[in-house]
């Protein structure tokens, strides 16, 4: 899922089969970063023109220009044709490309879309490249969605996730000098902040990605694999516990119980200076400042607290993976592109340029000096993804999770509401698309 889909709504902020024969490892660590992905190959692929699909808004022109020049310099005679794709209608366009005999060589896809595309059979299995790409260090929320039935089809590229954005002035006035690190501390501080006409937290009732994190912290999930089928899991004790915590937190503010963070835009609400906290991607600060420039020096960030201080709360990881179509005519060079983009050099460049979380946990330090992104990287270490079903989009289309949340927040029996929502999820995930 691309970072811009981390928040719902049009105005929301910014989200493999046969073995490939690569050109050898670039170093003992298998990291292409030091050389821009060329590596010390024993055999160089023949020069070619490679087509690379990148989604609009994912990368700056500066980053793409630097990468293109560097890659072509290291692969004499090879040309990269980087084509920018629109998100609207991209699903059908990618599906058609994967089924054709003239597919691009490398494609960026939303991390939660990998299962859908892999089901078509047109995506290369890159399982044997995981070690070469230092996959043991990948962020789980990017790596897991790219892995289908034990095979790695999607290679993690970049990530973004939610944090707590807070009003430093309101925290100071409440005597809170250190952001909370546990759920209990978070409730205590938010209770203290929820006074004098201020919201302790502005948390709309249908912020379902936040709920998912609380459920994951309890050891549950939104849906689970049950034999060959999927089964909704909002009727489990773990989901009930996650929802109970959400209800406690949501009550410490005036957020509507029947809408999400896009209606109204929570950045606009926070910009009024009466809400102590919101749950948002760090980029949400830009919209807050645009709405109220006086907020510029009042905004801080901290990871969503976990149940214990030694581990941040679970978060949904949005972002993108890289895939290689089976129909690519330049398999070796396509892998070299993926390896370079996933390696230290270009992960570092991308993180600094775009304020994204790099694909590897050990690279989180490259974001030092960028408060929001650094905090986001801390949370990303406990990142998760939505259930890895090719039909997950059908769940979001009529989102029974949102309906379940509003029902519980307005007094419905959580067990009954959970059973109804789970049944709807089960039906959506097991209906042929």
C-alpha positions in Angstrom: 0.0 0.0 0.0 1.4 3.3 -1.0 2.0 6.0 1.8 -0.6 8.3 0.4 -3.1 5.6 1.2 -2.1 5.5 4.8 -5.0 7.9 5.4 -8.3 7.3 3.6 -10.0 9.9 1.4 -9.0 11.9 -1.7 -7.4 14.6 0.4 -5.4 12.3 2.6 -1.7 12.5 3.1 1.1 10.7 1.9 1.8 4.5 1.2 8.6 -14.5 -8.0 8.7 -18.7 -9.6 12.1 -19.4 -11.3 15.6 -18.7 -10.1 17.2 -15.7 -11.5 20.9 -15.8 -12.5 22.3 -12.5 -11.1 25.7 -11.1 -11.8 27.2 -12.2 -8.6 27.4 -10.6 -5.1 28.8 -7.2 -4.7 30.4 -8.0 -1.4 30.5 -10.6 1.3 27.4 -9.0 2.8 25.5 -9.3 -0.4 24.7 -5.5 -0.3 24.7 -3.6 -3.5 24.8 -0.3 -1.7 28.5 0.5 -2.0 28.6 0.2 -5.8 25.1 1.3 -6.7 24.1 -2.2 -7.4 26.7 -3.1 -10.1 28.6 -5.5 -7.8 31.7 -7.5 -8.7 29.9 -9.6 -11.2 31.7 -12.5 -12.9 29.4 -12.2 -15.9 27.8 -9.0 -17.1 24.3 -9.1 -18.7 24.1 -7.9 -22.3 23.3 -4.2 -22.7 19.6 -3.4 -23.1 16.9 -0.9 -22.7 15.0 -1.6 -19.4 11.5 -0.3 -18.7 10.9 0.6 -15.1 7.4 1.6 -13.8 7.4 4.0 -10.9 4.3 5.4 -9.3 3.6 9.1 -9.4 4.6 10.9 -6.2 6.7 8.0 -4.9 10.0 9.4 -5.7 11.3 12.9 -6.6 12.7 13.7 -10.0 16.0 14.3 -8.4 16.3 10.9 -6.9 15.2 9.2 -10.1 17.6 11.2 -12.1 20.6 10.4 -9.9 19.7 6.7 -9.9 19.3 6.5 -13.7 22.7 8.2 -14.3 24.5 6.0 -11.7 23.0 2.8 -12.9 23.7 3.5 -16.6 27.2 4.5 -15.8 27.8 1.2 -14.1 26.1 -0.8 -16.8 27.6 0.4 -20.1 25.2 0.3 -23.0 22.2 -0.1 -20.8 19.4 2.5 -20.7 16.7 2.9 -18.1 13.4 4.0 -19.4 11.7 5.2 -16.2 8.0 5.6 -16.8 5.8 7.3 -14.2 2.4 5.6 -13.6 -0.8 7.0 -12.2 -2.4 5.3 -9.1 -5.9 5.6 -10.5 -6.6 2.4 -12.5 -3.1 1.0 -11.9 -4.5 -2.4 -10.7 -5.9 -3.3 -14.1 -2.9 -1.9 -15.9 -0.5 -4.0 -13.9 -2.7 -7.1 -14.2 -2.8 -6.7 -18.0 1.0 -6.1 -18.2 1.7 -9.2 -16.2 -0.5 -11.3 -18.6 1.2 -9.8 -21.7 4.4 -10.8 -23.6 5.7 -7.3 -23.4 5.7 -6.4 -19.7 8.0 -3.8 -18.1 11.2 -5.2 -16.5 10.6 -3.8 -13.0 7.5 -2.4 -11.4 6.7 -0.6 -8.2 3.6 -2.0 -6.5 1.9 -1.2 -3.2 3.0 -3.7 -0.6 -0.5 -5.0 0.1 -1.1 -5.5 -3.6 1.7 -8.1 -4.1 -0.6 -11.1 -3.2 -3.1 -10.0 -5.8 -0.5 -9.7 -8.6 1.3 -12.9 -7.5 -1.9 -14.8 -7.8 -1.9 -14.1 -11.5 1.2 -16.2 -11.9 3.0 -13.4 -13.8 5.5 -12.3 -11.1 9.0 -13.7 -10.6 9.8 -15.7 -7.5 12.9 -14.0 -6.0 13.1 -16.3 -2.9 16.7 -17.3 -3.8 17.7 -13.6 -3.8 16.6 -12.9 -0.2 20.0 -13.6 1.4 21.8 -11.6 -1.3 19.5 -8.6 -0.5 19.9 -9.0 3.3 16.3 -10.0 3.7 16.8 -11.1 7.3 17.0 -7.3 8.2 13.9 -6.3 6.2 11.1 -4.4 7.9 8.4 -7.1 8.6 5.5 -4.9 7.4 7.1 -4.7 3.9 8.7 -8.1 3.7 5.7 -10.2 4.9 3.2 -8.9 2.3 5.7 -9.7 -0.5 5.9 -13.3 0.7 3.2 -15.6 -0.6 3.0 -19.3 0.5 6.7 -19.2 1.5 7.9 -17.5 -1.7 9.2 -13.9 -1.9 7.7 -12.2 -4.9 7.9 -8.6 -3.7 11.2 -7.0 -2.6 10.7 -4.3 0.0 11.5 -0.8 -1.2 10.3 1.9 1.2 7.9 2.3 4.1 5.8 4.8 6.0 3.7 4.3 9.1 1.7 6.3 11.7 3.1 7.9 14.8 1.5 10.2 17.4 1.7 13.8 16.4 1.4 16.0 19.5 1.0 19.6 20.5 4.2 20.5 22.6 2.5 23.5 24.2 -0.4 21.5 25.5 1.9 18.8 26.8 4.0 21.4 28.6 1.0 23.1 30.2 -0.1 19.7 31.5 3.3 19.1 33.0 4.2 16.3 30.7 7.9 16.5 29.9 8.4 13.0 28.4 6.2 11.3 25.9 4.5 8.1 27.1 6.2 4.8 26.3 3.5 2.4 27.4 -0.3 2.2 26.8 -0.9 2.8 30.5 1.2 5.9 30.5 -0.5 7.0 27.3 -4.0 6.7 28.9 -2.8 8.6 32.0 -1.2 11.4 30.0 -4.2 11.7 27.6 -6.6 11.8 30.6 -4.5 14.7 32.0 -4.6 16.5 28.7 -8.3 16.1 28.2 -9.4 19.1 30.1 -10.1 22.8 29.8 -11.9 22.6 26.5 -9.0 20.6 24.9 -9.1 17.1 23.5 -6.7 14.7 25.1 -6.6 13.1 21.7 -8.6 13.7 18.5 -9.3 10.1 17.4 -12.2 9.5 15.0 -14.1 6.3 15.6 -13.2 4.6 12.4 -9.4 5.0 12.3 -9.2 1.3 11.6 -5.5 1.1 10.9 -4.9 2.3 14.5 -7.3 -0.4 15.8 -5.4 -3.0 13.8 -2.2 -2.0 15.6 -3.9 -2.5 19.0 -5.2 -5.9 17.9 -1.8 -7.0 16.7 -0.4 -5.9 20.1 -2.8 -8.3 21.7 -1.6 -11.2 19.4 -4.7 -11.1 17.2 -5.3 -10.1 13.6 -8.1 -8.8 11.3 -8.3 -12.2 9.5 -6.4 -15.5 9.6 -5.8 -18.4 7.3 -8.1 -21.3 8.1 -6.9 -24.2 6.0 -7.3 -23.1 2.4 -9.6 -20.3 3.2 -9.5 -17.0 5.2 -11.6 -16.3 8.3 -12.5 -12.9 9.8 -11.0 -12.5 13.3 -12.8 -9.6 14.9 -14.8 -12.0 17.1 -11.7 -13.2 19.0 -10.6 -12.3 22.6 -7.6 -10.5 21.1 -9.6 -8.3 18.8 -12.0 -7.6 21.7 -9.1 -6.5 23.9 -7.7 -4.3 21.1 -11.1 -2.6 20.6 -11.6 -2.1 24.4 -8.3 -0.1 24.5 -9.3 1.9 21.4 -12.6 2.7 23.1 -10.8 4.0 26.2 -8.5 6.1 24.2 -11.1 7.5 21.8 -13.3 8.6 24.8 -10.5 11.0 25.8 -11.5 13.5 23.1 -14.3 14.7 21.0 -13.6 12.7 17.8 -16.7 11.6 15.9 -17.6 8.0 16.4 -19.1 7.5 12.9 -16.3 8.8 10.6 -12.6 8.4 9.9 -9.6 10.8 9.9 -10.6 12.3 6.5 -14.0 13.5 7.5 -13.2 16.2 8.7 -9.5 16.2 7.9 -7.8 15.6 11.3 -4.9 17.9 10.3 -7.4 20.8 10.1 -8.8 19.9 13.5 -5.3 19.7 15.1 -4.3 23.0 13.5 -6.9 24.8 15.7 -4.6 24.1 18.7 -7.2 22.5 20.9 -6.2 18.8 20.3 -3.2 17.5 22.2 -2.6 14.5 19.9 -3.6 12.8 16.6 -2.4 9.5 15.1 -1.0 10.3 11.7 2.0 9.8 9.4 4.6 12.4 10.1 3.9 14.1 6.8 0.6 15.2 8.4 2.6 18.0 10.1 2.9 19.7 6.7 -0.9 20.0 6.3 -1.2 21.2 9.9 1.3 24.0 9.3 -0.3 24.9 6.0 -3.6 25.3 7.8 -2.1 27.2 10.7 1.5 28.5 10.2 1.7 29.4 13.9 1.8 25.7 14.7 5.2 25.2 13.1 7.3 25.0 16.3 4.6 23.4 18.4 4.5 20.0 16.7 6.3 16.9 18.1 6.2 13.2 17.4 6.5 9.9 19.4 6.0 6.3 18.5 2.6 4.8 19.2 3.2 3.3 22.7 3.2 -0.5 23.2 2.0 -2.6 26.1 5.5 -2.5 27.5 8.2 0.2 27.3 10.7 -2.1 25.5 8.7 -2.3 22.3 6.7 0.3 20.4 3.1 -0.4 19.5 2.3 -2.3 16.4 1.6 -0.2 13.3 0.4 -0.7 9.8 3.2 -0.4 7.4 2.3 1.2 4.1 4.8 1.5 1.2 5.9 -0.2 -1.9 7.7 -3.3 -3.0 9.5 -4.0 -6.3 8.5 -6.9 -8.5 9.9 -8.4 -11.7 7.4 -9.6 -14.2 7.9 -13.1 -15.7 7.6 -11.6 -19.1 10.6 -9.3 -18.6 13.0 -9.8 -21.4 16.0 -8.8 -19.3 15.8 -10.8 -16.2 19.4 -10.4 -15.0 19.5 -6.6 -15.5 16.0 -6.3 -13.9 17.4 -7.9 -10.8 20.4 -5.6 -10.9 17.9 -2.6 -10.8 16.0 -4.1 -7.9 19.2 -5.0 -6.0 20.5 -1.4 -6.4 17.3 0.2 -5.3 17.1 -2.1 -2.3 20.8 -1.6 -1.3 22.4 0.7 1.2 23.4 3.5 -1.2 20.1 4.1 -2.7 18.1 3.3 0.4 20.1 6.0 2.2 19.6 8.5 -0.6 15.9 7.8 -0.8 15.4 8.1 3.0 17.1 11.5 3.2 15.4 12.8 0.1 11.9 11.5 0.7 11.8 11.0 4.5 10.7 7.5 4.0 11.7 4.6 6.3 14.3 2.4 4.6 13.6 -1.2 3.9 16.0 -2.5 6.5 15.9 -1.9 10.3 19.6 -1.4 10.5 19.3 1.7 8.3 17.0 3.6 10.6 19.9 5.8 11.7 20.1 7.5 8.3 17.0 9.5 9.3 18.8 11.2 12.3 18.1 14.9 12.2 14.5 14.3 10.8 12.4 14.1 14.0 9.2 12.8 12.4 10.9 10.3 10.1 13.2 9.1 12.9 10.2 8.4 15.1 8.5 6.7 12.3 11.5 4.4 11.8 11.3 3.4 15.4 7.7 2.4 15.0 8.4 0.6 11.8 10.4 -2.0 13.6 7.0 -3.4 14.8 5.3 -2.9 11.5 2.6 -5.2 10.2 0.4 -5.5 7.1 -3.2 -6.3 6.4 -4.0 -10.0 5.8 -2.1 -11.3 2.8 -5.0 -12.2 0.6 -5.5 -11.2 -3.0 -9.1 -10.3 -2.1 -8.2 -7.9 0.7 -9.3 -4.9 -1.4 -12.8 -6.3 -1.3 -12.8 -6.0 2.5 -11.8 -2.3 2.3 -14.3 -1.5 -0.4 -17.3 -2.0 2.1 -15.1 -1.9 5.2 -17.0 -3.9 7.9 -14.2 -3.0 10.3 -15.3 0.6 10.3 -18.9 -0.4 10.9 -17.8 -2.7 13.8 -15.9 0.1 15.4 -18.8 2.6 15.3 -21.2 -0.1 16.6 -19.0 -0.8 19.6 -18.3 2.9 20.3 -22.0 3.6 20.4 -22.9 0.9 22.8 -23.5 -2.3 20.8 -22.5 -5.6 22.2 -18.8 -6.1 21.1 -19.2 -9.9 20.8 -22.2 -9.7 18.5 -20.7 -6.8 16.5 -17.4 -8.8 16.1 -19.2 -11.9 14.8 -21.1 -9.8 12.2 -17.9 -8.1 11.1 -16.0 -11.3 11.0 -18.6 -13.0 8.8 -18.5 -10.1 6.4 -14.7 -10.3 6.2 -14.8 -14.0 5.7 -17.3 -13.7 2.8 -15.2 -11.0 1.1 -12.0 -12.9 1.3 -13.4 -16.2 0.1 -15.5 -14.8 -2.8 -13.8 -15.3 -6.2 -12.9 -11.9 -7.7 
